[in-house]
Amino acid sequence: MQTVTLGRTGITVNKNGFGALPVQRVSKQEAGRLLTKALDNGINFFDTARSYSDSEEKIGLSISSRRSEFYLATKTPSTTAEGFWRDLETSLRLLKTDYVDILQFHNPAFCPKPGDGTGLYEAMLQAKEQGKIRFIGITNHRLAVAKEAVESGLYDTLQFPFSYLADGKELELVQLCKKNNVGFIAMKALSGGLITDSAAAYAYLAQYDNVLPIWGVQREKELDEFLSYIDCPPAMDDRIRAVIAKDKKELAGEFCRGCGYCLPCPAQIDIPTAARMSLLLRRSPSAPWLSEESQEKMSRIDNCIHCNHCAQHCPYGLDTPSLLRRNYEDYKTFLK
């Protein structure tokens, strides 16, 4: 079994982390079955967030009675100390626990620090003194904010997108975390669903001993794949190298990672899906993407009011309106 230690926290867990964002899309019964099965079979790190609707509640209902068997991380998106405390108390209540192992600031546009006027970091320290959190983390999609957090010495963990589609700057961030003894939690290890070979994704990340990938799990089949890697971890070989090389070539350049920070859209465009549609049509069975419901959703691109909200909020600097239009024109060719 491969394990990873999250920097100076000393938290050592199975190399597979459970990303609990997708369980908000399934019933409480199904979520409970997935969470329990994961814990029963060796996954002992669970990551959720106050923003993931009922994800925290489902974790609390399902596995809180076994709290000593796993590590728990959640997040607050609050930008005020008052909101921080409200979020933390709500999280503890829903998770049915007295503490969380890692509380993370959820994708702030800046790096919270003592004395910055927000009171956020001071609230984190007070919560730690009270025993309600053990370690302080931050998640981000902005390279500059992430780097500042790691170099500040204020954060025990960083959660950031990382997969074999990463560029050199993201790899440098992984190495910076190792140098500064900051735990690196990898989100988007499947690049928002664009990576379809989980064995290749796992093998790539397994090369970095300080990286903990959290896999978004919604279906039992997905969970079973990652559970199988506990006893038989995929290793880099010629087949996997070929898969990675092919994907890097196909996905080179601008592409939407599906982070969702462009939302909400005033024209009700499902931007994370629509902006990746060309790739989704070619990398997965196309029939579901061509249904009447999908056609109606894609047609909303014609209703774009050019407010530029999506482009202004994209942490990757994409020209989202142009990307949407290109994807829609390509989509129409599949309907002929």
C-alpha positions in Angstrom: 0.0 0.0 0.0 1.4 3.4 -1.0 1.1 6.2 1.6 1.9 9.9 1.6 2.7 12.3 4.5 1.3 15.8 4.3 4.3 17.8 5.1 4.8 19.1 8.6 1.3 17.9 9.6 2.7 14.4 10.0 -0.6 13.1 8.7 0.2 9.9 6.8 -2.6 8.4 4.7 -3.4 6.1 1.8 -2.3 7.6 -1.5 -6.0 7.7 -2.5 -7.9 10.5 -1.0 -11.7 10.7 -1.2 -13.0 13.9 -2.9 -16.5 14.3 -1.6 -17.7 17.0 -3.9 -19.6 14.5 -6.2 -21.5 12.8 -3.4 -23.8 15.9 -3.2 -25.2 14.6 -6.5 -26.4 11.2 -5.1 -28.9 10.2 -2.5 -27.9 10.0 1.2 -28.2 6.2 1.0 -25.9 5.9 -2.0 -23.4 8.5 -0.5 -23.3 6.5 2.7 -22.6 3.3 0.8 -19.7 4.9 -1.1 -18.2 6.6 2.0 -18.5 3.5 4.1 -17.0 1.2 1.4 -14.1 3.6 0.9 -13.3 3.6 4.7 -13.8 -0.1 5.0 -11.2 -0.7 2.2 -8.4 1.6 3.3 -9.2 5.1 2.2 -8.6 7.3 5.3 -8.6 10.9 4.0 -11.9 12.6 3.2 -12.1 16.1 1.7 -15.2 18.2 1.5 -16.3 21.8 1.8 -19.0 24.1 3.2 -19.8 25.0 -0.4 -20.5 21.4 -1.5 -24.3 21.6 -0.5 -25.0 18.5 1.6 -21.7 16.8 1.2 -20.7 17.5 4.9 -24.0 16.2 6.1 -23.7 13.0 4.2 -20.2 12.4 5.7 -21.5 13.1 9.1 -24.5 10.7 8.7 -22.4 7.9 7.2 -19.0 7.7 9.0 -18.8 10.1 11.9 -19.2 7.2 14.4 -15.8 6.0 13.1 -14.1 9.4 13.4 -10.9 8.0 14.9 -10.3 5.9 11.7 -9.9 8.7 9.2 -8.6 12.3 8.6 -11.1 15.0 7.6 -10.6 18.2 5.7 -13.2 20.8 4.9 -13.2 24.4 3.6 -14.7 27.8 4.2 -15.2 30.3 1.4 -15.9 33.1 3.8 -14.1 36.5 3.4 -15.0 37.7 6.9 -14.2 36.5 10.4 -17.9 36.4 11.3 -18.6 34.2 8.3 -15.6 32.0 9.1 -17.0 31.2 12.6 -20.5 30.6 11.2 -19.0 28.2 8.5 -16.9 26.3 11.0 -19.7 25.8 13.5 -22.0 24.6 10.7 -19.3 22.2 9.4 -18.7 20.7 12.8 -22.4 20.2 13.4 -23.1 18.6 10.0 -19.9 16.5 10.1 -20.9 15.4 13.7 -17.4 16.0 15.0 -15.6 18.2 17.5 -12.7 19.0 15.2 -11.5 18.8 11.6 -7.9 17.8 10.9 -7.4 20.5 8.2 -9.6 23.6 7.7 -8.8 25.3 4.4 -9.6 28.7 3.0 -11.6 27.9 -0.1 -10.0 29.5 -3.2 -9.6 33.1 -1.9 -8.5 35.7 -4.4 -5.7 36.7 -2.0 -3.5 35.0 0.6 -5.0 35.6 4.1 -2.3 36.7 6.5 -2.2 38.1 10.1 -2.9 41.8 10.1 -4.4 42.0 6.6 -7.6 43.6 8.0 -9.9 40.7 7.3 -9.4 38.8 10.6 -9.5 35.5 8.7 -6.1 34.2 9.7 -6.5 35.3 13.3 -9.8 33.3 13.3 -8.0 30.3 12.1 -5.4 30.6 14.9 -8.1 31.0 17.5 -10.0 27.9 16.1 -6.8 26.0 16.4 -6.2 27.1 20.0 -9.7 26.0 20.8 -9.0 22.5 19.3 -11.6 22.8 16.6 -9.0 22.5 13.9 -5.6 20.8 13.9 -3.9 22.3 10.8 -4.4 25.4 8.5 -4.7 24.9 4.8 -5.6 26.8 1.7 -7.0 25.8 -1.7 -6.5 27.8 -4.9 -6.5 27.9 -8.7 -4.3 31.0 -8.9 -0.6 30.2 -9.1 0.5 33.5 -7.6 -1.7 33.1 -4.5 -0.7 29.5 -4.0 3.0 30.3 -4.2 2.6 33.2 -1.8 0.8 30.9 0.7 3.5 28.2 0.5 6.4 30.7 0.9 4.6 32.6 3.8 5.2 29.8 6.3 1.6 30.3 7.5 0.0 27.2 5.9 0.4 23.5 6.6 -1.2 22.3 3.4 -2.0 23.6 -0.1 -4.7 22.1 -2.3 -4.1 22.9 -6.0 -4.9 21.3 -9.4 -2.3 18.8 -10.5 -2.3 16.1 -13.1 -0.2 14.9 -16.0 -1.5 17.8 -18.0 0.3 20.2 -15.6 2.9 22.5 -17.0 6.3 23.3 -15.6 5.0 26.0 -13.3 2.6 23.7 -11.5 5.4 21.1 -11.1 7.6 23.8 -9.6 4.8 24.4 -7.1 4.8 20.8 -6.1 8.6 20.9 -5.5 8.2 24.2 -3.6 5.8 22.6 -1.2 8.2 19.7 -0.6 11.1 22.2 0.0 8.9 24.1 2.5 7.4 21.0 4.1 3.9 22.0 3.1 1.5 19.1 2.3 0.3 19.1 -1.3 -3.3 17.9 -1.9 -3.9 17.4 -5.6 -7.4 18.3 -6.9 -8.4 17.8 -10.5 -6.2 14.8 -10.8 -8.4 13.7 -13.7 -8.5 17.3 -15.1 -12.3 17.6 -14.6 -13.0 14.4 -16.4 -10.8 15.0 -19.5 -8.4 12.3 -18.3 -10.2 9.1 -18.8 -7.5 6.6 -17.8 -7.4 6.6 -14.0 -4.4 4.2 -13.9 -2.3 6.6 -15.9 -3.4 9.5 -13.7 -2.5 7.5 -10.6 0.8 6.3 -11.9 1.9 9.8 -12.8 1.0 11.3 -9.4 2.6 8.3 -7.6 6.0 9.6 -8.8 5.7 12.5 -6.4 6.0 11.2 -2.8 4.6 14.5 -1.3 1.4 14.6 -3.4 -2.0 13.3 -2.1 -4.5 13.1 -4.9 -8.2 13.3 -4.0 -10.4 11.5 -6.5 -13.9 12.8 -7.0 -16.1 9.8 -6.4 -19.8 9.6 -7.5 -20.2 6.0 -8.7 -19.2 2.7 -7.2 -17.4 1.7 -10.4 -15.2 4.7 -10.0 -14.5 3.9 -6.3 -13.7 0.3 -7.2 -11.0 1.4 -9.6 -9.2 3.4 -7.0 -9.6 0.8 -4.3 -8.0 -1.7 -6.7 -4.9 0.5 -6.8 -4.3 0.1 -3.1 -3.1 -3.5 -3.4 -2.0 -3.2 -7.1 -0.8 0.4 -7.7 -0.3 1.2 -11.4 3.3 2.0 -12.3 4.7 4.0 -15.2 5.2 1.7 -18.2 5.3 2.0 -21.9 1.5 1.9 -22.2 0.9 4.6 -19.6 3.7 6.8 -21.1 1.9 6.5 -24.5 -1.4 7.5 -23.0 0.1 10.5 -21.3 1.9 11.6 -24.5 -1.3 11.3 -26.5 -3.4 13.2 -24.0 -0.8 16.0 -23.7 -0.7 16.4 -27.5 -4.5 16.4 -27.8 -5.1 18.7 -24.9 -2.2 21.1 -25.5 -3.1 24.8 -25.4 -6.2 26.4 -23.9 -8.8 24.2 -22.4 -11.3 24.5 -19.6 -10.4 22.6 -16.4 -14.1 22.7 -15.2 -13.4 24.4 -11.9 -16.6 26.4 -12.1 -15.4 29.7 -10.9 -16.9 31.3 -14.0 -20.4 30.7 -12.6 -23.1 31.8 -12.1 -23.8 32.8 -15.7 -26.6 35.3 -16.2 -27.6 33.6 -19.4 -27.7 30.2 -17.5 -25.0 28.7 -19.7 -23.4 25.6 -18.1 -20.0 27.0 -18.9 -17.7 24.3 -17.4 -19.5 21.7 -19.6 -20.1 23.8 -22.7 -16.5 25.1 -22.8 -15.2 21.5 -22.8 -17.8 20.0 -25.1 -15.5 19.4 -28.1 -13.2 17.4 -25.9 -16.0 15.6 -24.1 -17.6 14.5 -27.5 -14.3 13.0 -28.5 -13.1 11.5 -25.2 -16.3 9.8 -24.0 -19.4 8.3 -25.6 -21.0 11.1 -27.6 -24.7 10.1 -27.4 -25.4 11.6 -23.9 -23.9 14.9 -25.0 -26.2 15.0 -28.1 -29.5 14.5 -26.2 -32.3 17.1 -26.5 -31.5 18.3 -23.0 -27.8 18.8 -23.9 -28.7 20.5 -27.2 -31.0 23.0 -25.3 -28.2 23.7 -22.8 -25.6 24.3 -25.6 -28.1 26.6 -27.4 -28.0 29.0 -24.5 -24.6 30.1 -25.8 -26.6 32.2 -28.3 -28.0 34.1 -25.3 -24.6 35.3 -24.1 -24.9 38.9 -23.1 -21.1 39.5 -23.3 -20.9 40.6 -19.7 -17.4 39.0 -19.5 -18.0 37.7 -16.0 -16.7 34.3 -17.0 -13.4 35.6 -18.4 -12.9 37.9 -15.5 -13.3 35.1 -13.0 -11.3 32.4 -14.8 -8.2 31.6 -12.8 -6.5 30.3 -15.9 -7.0 33.5 -17.9 -9.1 31.9 -20.7 -11.0 33.9 -23.2 -14.1 32.0 -22.2 -16.7 33.6 -24.5 -14.5 32.7 -27.5 -14.0 29.2 -26.2 -17.7 28.8 -25.8 -18.4 29.9 -29.3 -15.8 27.6 -30.8 -17.2 24.7 -28.9 -20.8 25.4 -30.0 -19.9 25.7 -33.7 -18.0 22.4 -33.4 -21.0 20.9 -31.5 -23.3 21.7 -34.4 -21.3 19.6 -36.8 -22.1 16.5 -34.7 -25.9 17.2 -35.1 -25.8 17.1 -38.9 
